[in-house]
């Protein structure tokens, strides 16, 4: 299904505005900004979710596009670029001009800070952009990432043969640490860089599989939050719970030691 430019503008008006301020200077740019439409809200006054159109994609094709994009702009950018490029070919419309280059800041856990893995940051962005119900897909993806030996997808023409590792975490520095221990290689080696490229491709493949399953009405969660983490959440992250001092769904024990309840 191809979407016309006119239809695309209607879809994205509430998200990024019908006016794209690119290449404007001075008073023209000011006028365009002043005419930015207000956010589209629900009856409760919260942002209305407005996903872009989606058509099922070939996960392997998206994975290969992502791996190629990684060497242009790192992890977060590449996951979104792989999906958006594939959708620009199949759907057109808003995907033809979507500004994926703005996402390059997410490399190495956001500008090198080692926080959220850029592949997951980009994946959540893409799922929220595309899925009519992104929350369950994001949860599924993040627990899958914690528990799976990654990368688990070999793109066309990989630069290295990469060994997988289980991170037990969604954090960049923890994920890289797990891989360096498993591989015996350093964090600033060409192999580690390629590992992250293949990791981005693996995540893009999984995101595509999740979107395809949801579009077909066949999505069934397979990666619940662990019982141990649920026990921690019962005291720490629930409203009016015993401690009520945190907000998280992450596996607790990548960073924290277990203690008696």
N, C-alpha and C positions, 0 to 999 in steps of 0.2 A: 504494500500500500504506500503510494507516494503522497506526500503532503505538500500542498502548494505553499508558496511564500506567504500569501494572504492568510491561509489557514494557520500557518505557523505563528504569525504575529498575534493571532487571536489566542493561541494556546499560551504563549509566553508573556502576554501583556501583564498578568498579575505577578509574574515572577521576576523578570528583569526589565519590564517596561517595554512598551511598543516602540519607543525611540531609542536607538542605539547611538550613543554619543561617541563616535569614532571619527577622527580626522577633523573635528570641528574646533574652531578657535574663537576666543573672545565672546562677543555678545551672542553668537549663534549657539555656542555650547551652553551658556547661562540660560538662554531661552529654553533649550531642550531639557535641561535639568529642572527648571521651574515647571515644566509641563509633564514631569514624570507622574504616571498614574498612581493613586494610592494603593496600598496592598489590598488584596482580595481577602475578606474576612468571613468567618462563619457567623452564625447567629450569636454565638457566645463571645464574639470579638477576637477570636484567635485566627491565626493564619489558615487559610483554606489550602489544602493540599491539591496541587494541580499538576499531575504527572504528564510528561510528554508522551506522545504516541509510541507504541512499541510493536515490533514484529519479531517473531522468534528468529534467533541467530544461530549460526554454527559455532559452538564453543571453541573448537580447534582453530577456526579462522580468527576469532577474536583473540585467542591466546597468542597466535603468531603476530597479529597486528600490535598487540601490547608489547611483546618482546622487542619488536622493531622500534616502537616508540620510546621504550625505556632508554635506549642509547641516544635519544634526542633530548630527553628531559626528565629522567629519573622515575621514581616509583609511583607516586600519587598521580602525576600527570599521565603516565603511560596507561594505567588501568582505565582511566576515564577516556583517554584518547582512543584506545582500542575499541571500546564499546561505541563511542560517538562516531568514529570513522566507519565502523560497520553499519551503524544505523543511518549514517548520511547516505550510504550507498543503497540501502534497502527502503528507507522511509523518506529521506530527504528533509524538507521543511526546516525546523529549527536546528537540526543536527548539522546542516550544511555550514553554518556560521557560528556554532557554539564555541565560546572562547576557552578551550581547554588549556591553552598556554598559561592562563592565570593560576593554574594549580601547581606549578613547579615548585612553589615554596614548601610543599609537603615532604620534600626529600629528607631522608634520614631522621624521621620522627619530628618533622617540622623544622626546617632550616638547621638541621644537624643536632637538634636537642634530644633525640633518642626517645621521644615520647611515643604517641600512637604510630604504629607502622604506617608508612605512607601508602602501601597497597590497600590497607583497610580504610584509611582516611578517604582515599579516592573511591573505593568500592561503596562506602556508605553514601558519599556524594552522588554517585551514579545511581544507586538504588533509590535514593530519595528523589532524584530527578525523574526516574522512569517508572518505578513501581507504584501502583495504586494503593498498595499497603506495604510500605517498606520495612516497618518495624520488625516483623517476624523474620524477614529475610536477613536483615542486619544481624539480629541475634544468632540466627543459624550460622551465618558466615563467620562470625567472631568466635563462637565456640569451636566450629570446625577448624579454624586457624590455630586455636590453642592446642587442639588435641591431635592434629594430623602432622605426619612427617612431611615437611615441605622444603623445597619445591617438589611437586609430584607431577608436573607437566613438562615434557621436553619439547621445546619449540623447534621449528625448522632451522637448521644451521646453527646450533648452539656453539658458543665459543669454547665452552668447557663442559666436561661431564661432571655434574654437580651431585654431591651426596646430600640427602635430605636430613632434617633434624626436627624434633618436636620441641616447640618453644614453651608450651604451657603458659603462654602470655601473648597479649596483643601489642606489647611494647616493642619498639624498634631495637633498643639496646639489649633487651633480654633475648629477643629472637636471634640477633646477630651473635650474642654470646653463646647461645645453645649451638648455633651452627659452627662457630670457631672451635668449640670443644669437640664436636662430632667429627669435624674435618681435619683438625690439626693445623688449619691455615689462619692467617691473620685477617683482621677486619679491614685492612687497607690493601689487600691483594686484588689482582684482576679477577681471581676466582670468586672472591666475595662479592665483587661488583656484579659479576655474571650471575651469581646465586640470587641476588636481589632482582635482576632482570627476569630470571626464570620464576622466581617467587611472584613477581607482578603478573606474569603470564598465567601462572597457576591460579592466582586469585581471580583474574579476569575470566578464566574458564569456569570457575565455580560460580561467579556472579551470573554469568550467562546461563548456566544450568538452572540456577534458582529462578531467574526471570522467565525462562522458558517454561519451567514447571508451574510457576504461578499463573502465567498466561493461559496455560492449558487446564487450569483448575486442578493440578495434580501435586501441588506442593504439600509435603508432609514433613514436619520437623524431624530430624534424625540426630541432632546434637543438642540435647538439653543441657542446661547448666548443671554441673555435678552436684551430687547430694552434699558433699562436704562444703562446697561453696554456698549452697542453699542454707546450710546450718549456720554459717558465718553471717549470711545476710539476715537471718532471723533475729540476730541480736544487734547487728551493726547498721543495717541499711533500710529497715522498715520503720514507717512512721509510728511513733509511740512504742518502739521496741525497747529492749532492756538498756541498750547503750545509745542507739540512734545517733551515731557519730560519723557516718560515711554514706556515700552513694556510689555503688559499683555493682557490676555483674561479672567482673573479671575473676578468673581463677586466683584465689587468695595466696596459694602456697608457692607461687613462683618467687614471691618476695617476702612472705610472712611465714613464721614458724607456727606449727599447730600448737594449740594449748587446750587444756581441759575445759569443758563447758561448765 
